[in-house]
């Protein structure tokens, strides 16, 4: 099969030789092989699409490619593909050969070098959900390039953020005032849709006209941090009288948390997914453990780490089928041979929605 592997440090990602075209026989491997025996509750998938996440860049920077257990690893978490074989432990009422499924690999899989940027992937059935055929009852098809981001790291993280808010029922979301920092990004646009679909009032920060249009389409009210600079002062004016219940930080802003007493209720929560260069250690100590009398901010702070699993990936599917999530926002689709360009787009910080790679047809 075709697969991308890392053979140099950092973000260079240059293949040592040209990637073979689809269907071409390689000079170093046979053109046909015996299919593997699938055991347990595993599924063998033929991958159609993969999508990229900021965590991919951290892994490329931090973990050497030459470790004995990680030699020439394949990157990538998110996947969408068709089931070509199933292990004996798979419930046939859940998954059968031919089903199109999506999900995300766990960090341990990718750390050891098993990534989604390959034509075939062996994955536990507990990490996937069937791709819904349509968005709610509207009849519009859910495509693979849309599903790969929704059911991957971004969609599952958005679900986890709403769960962490601690709101017990859909009725209790009605009228909650929420701010999504980075609402035009991969996680932010999905989170905005979920919050709006549950009945909350949602404001989303962005810094471009394109981002404003996207936030509006996803159901949020726009706060342009370039027009209102510093944005924390604008938030203080906007929510000084009726403060926010939640701030969901998808972009990473220490100042937004430090200044949050000016616009976040005393009992409100600031929920972040951005750990920074320390991978979460510094913000966790500074914002969650440091007491107020030592300079800490008097607001609840949560820093999340997603562990992909059955509960979150199936929740995404349910929200799509119910029409709470109405769209999957794709920044662009790159061919398998264009992976380096796709990573460059991700690293630019300008992507609106998911950066998707077409692995195979």
N, C-alpha and C positions, 0 to 999 in steps of 0.2 A: 504494500500500500504506500501511498504518498503520505509523508508526515514531515512537519517542521521539527528540527532539533537545534538546540543551542550548542555552538562549538566555540564561542568566544565570550569574554566577560562583558558585563554592562548591557548597553542597549544597541549594540551594533547589529545583531541578528542577521548576519550575512551567511547564506549557505555556502559551503565549501565548493559546491559545484551546482550547475543549474538544476532547478527542480524539474523532474520529468513531467511531461504533459500527461493529462488524464488518459488512462488506458494504455500508455506506452510501456513496453517491457523494459525493465532496468537491466543494465549489463552486469549488475552485481547481485541480482536476486532473480529467482525464477518468475516467469510470467503467471504462473498458477501455483497455488499452494493448497494443502489440505486444511479445510476449516478447523479451527480449534474446537475442542470439546468444552462445552459451557457447563459449569457446575453451580450448585447452590441456587441462590436467588438472583443470579447475574443475568444480564442481558447483553448480547452483542449487537451493537448499533452500527449502521452505516451513516456517518455524519454528513449532513447536508450543509449546516451552518454552525459556526462558532462565533462568539462575540468576545470583545476584549474589555478588561476592567483595569482601573488604576492599580489594583493589587498586583496585577501581572508585572507592572513596571517595578514595583518594590521587590518582587521575587527575582527579577532579572538583575537588579542591582545588588541584592544582598546575598544570594545563595550561589556559590560557585558551581559552574556546570561540570567540573572535572571530578567532583567527589565520587568515590567508587560506587556508591549506591545511586548516584544521580548523573552518571556519565552520559553525555549527549541527551539531556532530557527534552521532552516535548512540552511546550507551554500551553496554557489555556485552561480556563475553568468551565465556561458556558458551552452548551451543545444543544443541537436539535438534530434528530436523525430518525431513521426507520429501524425498527426491530428486525434483525435478520435471523436471530436464534435466541432461545431462552433456556435457562437452566431448569432442572427438575423441580427446584424449590419455588419457582415463579408461579403465582396464582394465575391460571389461565383465564379466570374471570376478570382479571385486571389488565393483563398484557398478553398479546399474541403476536406472532410473526406478521409483519406488515403495519403494525401500529406506528404512528409518528409520535415521538415523545421528546420532551425537553427537560433540562435540569442543569445542575452544576456539580462539579466534582468537589470533594473536600480538600482542604489545604494539604493534608497528609499525602493524598494521591499526587497532587501537582508537585509538592516538595520532592517526592521520590522520583519524579520525572514522567508521570503518566498524565499527559495533558490532552485537551480536546482538539488540538490542531492536527488531526490525523483522520484519515478516511474511515477507519474503524476504531471503535472504542468499546472496551468491556467495562460495564458499570453495574453497580447494585441497583436492583429495581426499586429500592427504598429511596433513591435519589432522583427519581424521575416522575413525571406526570404526563398523561396524554395531552397532546396539543388539542385544545378545543377547535371545532371547525369554524365557528362564527363568534363574533363579538356580541354577547348577550343574545337577544332575540331579534336583532336588527338584520341578520342575514349576511353581513359582510364577512368575507373569509378572513381568518387569522392565518397569515403566512408564516413560513418557517423563519424568515429573517426578522419578523416581529416577535415571534415566540421565543427565540433564543435569548433575547435580552430580558423579557418578562419573567421567564422561568429560571433564569440564571442568577448570578450574584446580585444584580441590580433589583430585580423584582422581589426576590426573597428577602433582601435587606430592607426594602420598603415595607414589606409585610411585618418584619421583625420590629421595625421602628414603631409602627402603630401598635403592635402588641406590647411593647415596652412602655408605652404611654399609660397603660393600666386602666384604660376605659373599658368597662366590663361588657357593655352591650352597644349595639348599633344606635339605639335610642339615645344613649348617653352622649354620643358624638354630636348630636344636633346642637348647633349653635356654638360649639367649641371654637375658640379663635386660635388659629395656628399660623406660624410662619415657617416656610421651607426655605432655608438658605441654600442657594444653588438649585433652584427649581427647574432650570432648563437642562440639567445634566441627566445622566443615565438613571440614577436612583431618584433624583428630585422630581422628574416629570411623572414617574409612576406613583410616587408617594403623594404628589399633589392630586392625582386622579382618585386615589384611594380615599384620602381625607375628604375631598369634595363629594365623592360618591356616598360616603357615610353620613353626610349632612353637616360637616364642619365648614366654618368660614376659613378660607385659605388665602394667604398672601405669599407670593414667591419672589425671591430676589433673583435678578439677572442683570447683565450689563450691556445688552445689545438689543437692537430692534428685532432681530430674529428671535432672540430669547424671549422678548416681551410677547411676541405673537404666539410662541409655543406655550408659555405659561398661561396665557389667556385661553388657548385651545384646550388645555388640560383642566380648566376650571378655576384657576387662581387669579387673584388680583395682583397686579404687577407693582413691585418695588424695584426701581432701577438704581443700583448702588453707584452708578457713575453720575447720574443726574443728581442724586441726593448723597453728597459726599461731605462728611462721613455719614454713612448710612445709619449708624447707631443713634446719632442725634435726630435724624429723621424719624426713626422708629420711636424714639422717646416722645416726639411731638405727636406722632400718629396714634400711639397707644398709651399715652400718658394717663388718660382718664379711664379708659376701659382696656385693661392690660390683657396680654396674650395668655392663653392656657398652656401652650406648648411652643417651643422653638425646636425645629428639626434641622440640624446642621449637616448638610451633605457636602459642603465645600471646605469647611475648616476655617473657623474664625475665633481666635482667642478673645479678641476685643468684643465680639458679639456676646460672648458669655460674660465677660467681666462687666460689661455695661448693662447686662440683662435686667437688673432690678428696676431700671427705668421704664421697661415695657413688658416684663414678664411677671405674672402674679406671684405672690409670696409662696403659694402652694404649687406653682407651675413647675414644669420640667424642661430642662434643656437637654436634648438627646442628640448625640453626635456619633458619626461613623468615621471621623477622620482622626487618625492617631498621630499623624505627622512623622518627622524623621525618627523619633524614638519608638515608633510603632505602638503608640498609646501610653507608654510608661509615664512620660512627663505630664501630658494633660490629665491622666488619671490621678496622679499624686497632687498636682496643682489645683485641680478643679473639684475633685471628689473627696480627697482625704484631708486637704488643708483646712483647718477650722477657721471660722470667721475672725477670731481674735488674733490669728496670724496672717490676716490679709486675704482670707478666702472669700469667695463671692457667696452671699446668702441665698443661693438658689440650688435646687436639686440638679445634679449633673449625672448623666448616664453616657458611657462610652461603649458602643456595641461592637462585638465581633461575631460575624455570622458563621454558623456551622450549618452548611446546607443539609437538608433532611426532608423526610416525608411530610412532616406537618406544614412546613413553610411552602414547599413546592406545590402541594395539593391546595393550599389556601390561595395561591396565585391563580390556579386553574378555576377555583370556585368563583373568585372575584371577576375573572374574565367572563365566565358563563353567566353570571348574574348581571353583567353590564356595568359593574362598579368601575372596573378598568375598561376604558373604551377604545384605547389605541396603544400600539407599541411604536414608540418613536425611534426611528432609525436615522442616524446621522449620515450614513453611507454604507455601501456594500463593496468590499474589495475582494478581488479574486484571490485564490490561494497563493498565487505567485507574487501578490502585492502586499504580503504581510508586513514587510518593513514599512511601507507607506502607511498602512493601517495603524501601526504602532506610533508612527510619527504624528498622525492625526490625534490619537489618544493623548500623547504626551504634550500636544500643543495647548491643551486646556480649552480649546474652542469648540469641541464636539458638542452638538446639540442632540441628545439622545445617544443611542448605542452605535458603536463602531463594530460592524459585522463583517466576517470573512466567509465567503462561499467556499466550502471545502470540496464539495462534489455536487453533482446533480441528483 
